[in-house]
Amino acid sequence: MAPADGDLHLLPAFLLSTALLSGCEQTPATVQQPVQVAAASDLSVAFQELGQLFEARTGQKVTFSFGASGALAKQLSQGAPFDVFAAANAAFVDSAVLAGACDAASKASYARGHLVAWSKGIKLVTLADLRRSEIKRIAIANPEHAPYGKAAREALIKGELWRKLEPKIVYAENVRQALQFAQTGNAEVALVALSLVAGDSTGQRLAIDPALHTPIDQTLVVCRRGKNLEGGRSFAKLVESPDGQALLKRYGFGSAE
């Protein structure tokens, strides 16, 4: 027979606690954190699709922070809690590892990027066409922290065009912004990643000879300060998997070498 309300004080303390809590709801399980991915701007189209594939297969959410590889590496060195860093250049991954933010053992090359000249309305036949008088501004990503900007500058230097074209150059924070400059008329041409315009039919593009610049070998690494380390590892595996590689190829990326 259950004790009357007035007899509750006679119960041992642990039984009293059980009695008082038995009608309460259980504390909800900890909600799994989304996988946080820091990714180079040239991945902003391809990784959105890859993220959907990852969520469909794993049931885990993934969020992306796109930017210039150098800027993202700096954020990681300052403690940003990313689970994965997918850079457009191995050197920036190395700097994140050196800062203790990422795991060197997980470093992997996942793609090779390609550089193109894109214009909304001007057809380019050769890179030398950038000297044409109707081209007043040429947008590139800042070479100091953006691999595609560095490749663009190298290509113009090796093509013996930099000195003549430098007055026309306008710098963007990242390769995605460089494309936006050309799309919005703030530049006539942008030197950008093929991956951003692979499915685009609104403009003209000219492939830039990869021999004119250092290879854009894109590299990823799993990071230490994120809140979903296992999810980060799973996302990195998907990028490197045959399905991930096939998806990247559709966006104009070459195989990692």
N, C-alpha and C positions, 0 to 999 in steps of 0.2 A: 504494500500500500504506500502511495507517494506521501511524503511528509507535507503537512500543512505549511502555508506560507510562513507562519511564525516559527516553524521549526528549521528553516533554512540555515539558521546560524549554527545548528548542531551538525551540519554536514562537514566532513573534512574539506579543507580549502580547495584541493584539486577537483573534488566532486562538485563543489559549488560552482567552480569556474565552468565545468562541463555543462552543468545545468543551465547556467546563464547564457552560454554561447551556442547551445544546441539549436536554437531557432534562428541564429544569424546565418547569413550567406557566407560561403567560403570566399577567402581572398582570391580574386581572379589571378590566373597564371600570368606571368610576365609576358607582355606582348613582344613578339620578335621584332627587332629593329630592322628597318629596310637596309639593303646593301647600299652603301654610299660609294659611288664611283667618281673619281676625278679623272676626266678624260680630255685629251687634246681636242681642240675645236674642229679639226677635220673629221672627227668621229660623230659630230652632232646629228647627222642624219642616220648613218648606219647603226649607231648604238641605240637609237630610239627603237628601231626594229628589233635589234638584238635583245634589248631589255624586255620587250613584249614576249619574245620567245623564252627568255629566262623565267619570267613570271609564270607563263603557262606551264612550264615544265616543273618548276620547283614550288610554286605557290608563294614564293617570297617576293616582296616588293623591292624594286631597285630605283634609286634616284641618282641623277647625274649632275655633276658640276663641270661644265665645259669651259675651257679657257686655254690660253697659251701654256704650253708645257712648262716653260720656265716659271711662270706665275704660279702654277699649281704646285710645282716642286717647292717653291718658297713657302706656300701655305702649309705644306706638309712639314717642312722643317720647323715651322712655328707652332706645330701641334695640331693641325687640322685633323679631325677624326675620320679620315677616309679609310675604306676597307680595301680598295684597289686603286692603283694609279696606272692609267693607260696613256703613255706619253707618245709624242711623235718623234722622239729622239732618245737614244739610250743614255746619253750623258745626263739628262735630267732625272732619269730613274736612278742612275748611279749617285747623284747628289742627294736624292731622297734617302737612299740606303745609307750613305755616309752620315747623314744627319740622325740616323737611328730610327727613322720613321717607317721604313719598309724592310721586308725580309729578303735579303740577297738571294737566298736559296730558291725563291719563287720567281726570280727574274726570267722573262722569256720574250723573245722576239715574236711578234704576232702578225706583222704585215710590212709591206714596203709601199710608201706613199708615192704618188705621182703628181707633178706640178703642171698646171696648165695656165694659159692666158685666157681670161674670159671677158667678153664684152657684150653689152646688151644690143648693140647695133652695128659695130664695126667689125668687118671680116678681116681677120689677120691670116696672112699666108706664111710669113716667116716672122721670127722674133724681131728682125730689123724693122718691120712695119711699125713698131712702137715709136719710131722716130717721126711718123707722119704728123703733119701740122694740126690736124683735127683732134689729135690725142693730146690733151692738155694736162691730164692727171692720170697717174698709174698708181693704183693702190697695192701695197704689199703689207704683210704683217710685220710688226717690229722685229728686225733680225736679232735683237739683243735677247729676246726670250721666246721667240716663236720659230720653230724649225722650218716652216714653209717660208717665212720671211727671209731667213738665212739662206735657204736654197735659192730663192728668187734673186737675192743680191748676188750670190755666187754665179748664177746663170748669166746675169747681165754683165758682170765683170768679165767672165770667161768669154762671153760673146762680144766683148769689146764695145759694149753699149752703155755701161754704167755712167761714165763721165758725161756723155751727152744727155742721158735720160735722168740723171740725179735731180735736176731742178723740177722735173715733173712728178717725182715720187712723193706720195702721201702715205703716212704710216698709220696702220690700224693696230689695235691692241692684240688682235689675233686674226687668224686666217678667215674665220667666219665674218668678222667685221669688215675685212678687206673686200670680201665678196659683196657685202651689203652696200659698201661705198659705190661699187659699180652698178649694182641693181637699182640704186636710188638716184643715180645721176651725179653723185659727188665725185666720181672718177669715170673716165671713159673705158678704162681697162683695169682689171685686177689680176694679179698673179696668185693663184689659189690652188687648193687641193682638188684634184679630179673628183674625189669622193663627195664633195659638196655639190657638184654640178653634173654628176654622171647621168642622172635621169632628167636633166633640165632641158627644156626645149624653147626657152624664152631668149636664149642668147647664142653667141658664137664662141667657140673655144678652139684654141690651138695648143696641141701637146708640145711641151718643152722637152727637148732632148735631155734625158737623165744624165748623159755624159758631161753636161755643163755644170753639174753641182754634186756635192757629196750626197750619197744615197740617203734617202729618208727612211731609215730603218726604225720602225715603230716598235716600242718595247713596253711591256707591262710588268707590274710587280704587285704582290699582296702586301698590305700595310699593317702596322702593328697597333695603331691607336684607334682603329674603328671599333664599332660596337657589334659587328657581326662578322667575325673572322672566318667562320666556316662558310658563310654566304659569299664572302669575298673570294674564297678559294674556288667555290662552285662557279662563280661568274667567270673567273679567270680561265677555268677549265673549258667553259663553253666557248669563250673567245678562241681558244687554241684548238677546239674540236673540229672535225671535218665539217659539221653543220655551220659552226661559227666562221670558219674559213671560207666556205662557199658563199655565205652572206656577204662577207667583206669583199670578196671578189666581184660580186654583183655591183658593188659601189665603186669599183675601179681600183681597189687595192691589189697590189701584187703579193706574191707569196714571200714570207719572211725568208731571208737568206743569211 
